[in-house]
Amino acid sequence: MSSENYSRVIREWCAATGMQAWAEHEDMHISIGETLVGLIHNHSETQELLHVYIDLGHWDRPDLYRILLEENTPISSDDHGCFGLHPVTGSIVYRSQKSLSSDSNGTNLLEEIKRLIHVAKIRLENSMMQ
């Protein structure tokens, strides 16, 4: 699978944000506000995807696993993302993905990820309040 859409999206993202471009084979971890986000390109899949991992921090709850599993059950979320635990840090992460095509726009990607962060945080906070 070609990585041309990913390379273009990176260049557009960097032009819009002033960041230095990274190599397309590298995973990228950036801070958006106070949230760490991992951007991982997987060009070996059927369609070109950008995996987005949002670090939502640590929560100390005895029922944490049940809450995360219950939050993953509905399929009604627009991005079809899911919650999990980072295998190294133990942080709660929200994992989503974006299909990359010739219509993908790196200039808009930052705002899309900001919206995704907001939605993930609200979903997690709401589920912790129940």
NUVOFI-270442 format. One record per residue (C-alpha): y, z, x. Coordinates in steps of 0.2 Angstrom, whole numbers, plus 5000, padded with zeros to 4 digits. Each point is the difference from the previous one (the first is absolute). Layout:
N
YZX...
//
This chain:
130
500050005000501749965006501350135004501549894998500650094984499950175009500949945015501449934989500150164990500250105016501449895006500950014984499750194999500750025017501549894998500550104984499750175007500549985019498350055005499149925015498649894995498250065004498549905004499049944985498450085007500850175001500150134986501750064997500650174995501850024994501050144992500849954984501250154996498950155004498449914996498849935013499349834995498649905008500049814998498349935005499749814999498249944996499949825002498149995000499950034981499949864987501950014997501350065012500450184997501250135006499250174998501450144997499650185004501250134994499950175008500450134986499750155011498850154998499750094984499050175001499150014983498350054996499849864987500849875011498549885000499850014982501849964997500049855012498449934992500750024982501649925006499049855007499049974984501349914989500249825003501749994992501050015016500949845004499549995018498250064997500250135015499050155003500250185007499050065015500050115015500449935017498450035011501050065015501550104993499350064984501649944991500049934983500249815001500449874987499249845004500549834992500049825005501249854998499349835000500949895012500449824995501349875003501050084987500050175009501750065006500250125014501850034995499550084984498550095007500950155005500750034982498249974993499350135012501450124995499549984982498250025004500450175009501050064985498649964988498750085011501050165003500350014981498249984996499450125012501350134995499649984982498150025003500350165010501050084986498649984987
//
